[in-house]
Amino acid sequence: MVGKSVRTVLAGVVLAGLVAGCDLAPKNDAGSADPSVTAASPTVDVAANSKQVCETTLAVVKKHFVAMADDAIAAIDKPVSAKEQGEKVRGHYTALAQDLRKEAPTAVDPQLRTALENLATAVEKRLTGPKATEVEAPDLDPTLKALDSTCGR
């Protein structure tokens, strides 16, 4: 049980590390702004909005993955049943998907909005599969990396 908990903690830390590396600088340099984005929202600073949405999203993702890692670490000292551990993981993934869905409409940049929606969809898909109660989530890597890239990394 301890070996599985340590592996679970490591997986959570790796996922949190992946997202924690997100550089929140705007992805467009001064001369390469996407005219379709800026034309659609002339009164909104797209770069500032994207930076804020990326910061908020990073905090949300970190919060849920760190909570999963904290649960796994706590289970080392005070073991819980596999069912209870699975319910906690499922709860964190459910809350993550809900938080992403809530944040997506705040993104002015359609690419960022799509990246958030795609990650939420990937998390929701995970919740319907056989690995819904596992912290290790390599299936989320492509959508996490896409969000990371959209946020300017």
N, C-alpha and C positions, 0 to 999 in steps of 0.2 A: 504494500500500500504506500509506503514512504517513497519508493522508487517512482511509482506512478505520479505521486503528488509533486515530487521534484521535477519530473519531466513536464508536468502540467504547468508548474510555475515558470520553468524555462521557456516553454512555448508562449506563455502570456507575456513574459518579459521581451522575447524576441518580437512579437507582434507590436507591443507598445513601443519598442525601440524603432521599429520600422516607421511607425507613424510619428514618433517623437523627432525623427530626423527631418521632418517636413520644413523646408525653408519657406517662410511666409512672405518673402519678397514678391512683388508683382511679377508675373511671368513675362510681360511685354516690356521691352526696353522703349525708350522715348520715341524712337523713330518707327516702331513697328506695331503701333496700336491697331487693333482690328476695327476698321471703320464701321462694320455692320453692328458691332457691339456698342461703340460710342454713339453712333447715330440713333440707335434705338433708345438710348437713355441719356440725352444730352444734359440733364440736370443732376445726374448721379455720377459720382466719381467711381468708375468701375474698378479701378485699381484699389482704392480704399475699401470699397465694399468687398472685393475679393479677399483682401488681406483680413478683414474682420471676420468674414465667413470662414476662411481657412483657420484662423485662430480659434474661433468658437468650435468648429468641427474637430480640430486637433484636441482641444480640451475634452470634448464629449467622447471621442474615441479612446483617449488615454484613460479617462475616468472609468469606462466600462472594462477595458482590458486590465487596468491596474486592480480594479475590484475583483476580477476573476483570479488574478495572481494572488491577491490578498486572501481570498477564500481558500485557495489551494494551500497557501502557507499555513493558514489557521487550521486546516484539516490535518496537518502534520502533528500538531500538538493535541488537537481534539478531533479525532477522526469522525467523519460523518458517513452515512450510508451512501452508496453509489447513487441511489435514487435522489437523495437530498442534494448531493453535489451536482448531479445532472440538472435538477430543478433550478439551482442557483445559476449555473452556466446559461441555461435556457432563458432565465429571467434577464440576465445581463445582455444577451444577444437581442432579446425582444425589445428591451429599453433602448439599446443602441439603434436598432432599426427605426423605432419611433422617433428618437431624437434626430436622426438623419433626415427622416421625412419632414420633420418640423423645421429643420434648418434649410433644406433645399430651396423652398420658395423665396428665401431671403437673398439668394444669390442673383445678382443682376446678370453676371456673365453666364450665358447659356451652357458653356462648356463645364463650368464649375457646378452649375445646377444639375447637369446630366451626370457628372461624376458622383455627386452626392446621391442622386436617385439610383444610380447603378450599384453603388455600395449598399444602399438600403435594400435593394432588390436581392443582391447576393446574400446578405444576412438573412433576409426572409426566406430565401430558397434553402439556405443552410438549415433553418429551423424546421423545414418540412422533410429533411433527409435523415438518414440513420446516424449522422454524426452531430446532431443538434445539441447534444449534451457534452460535447468535447470542446475543450479550450483550444486545442491545436486546430488551426483553421487555414491550412495552406490553400484551400479553395478561395479564400478571400484575398490572397496576395495580389492577383492581377488588378482587382478593383481598388485595393488600398494603394497600389503603386500608381494607378491611373489618377487617383485623387491627389497623391503626393506630387505627381508630375503637373497636374493642373494648378496646384498651389505654388508652382514655381520652382520646384526642385529639379 
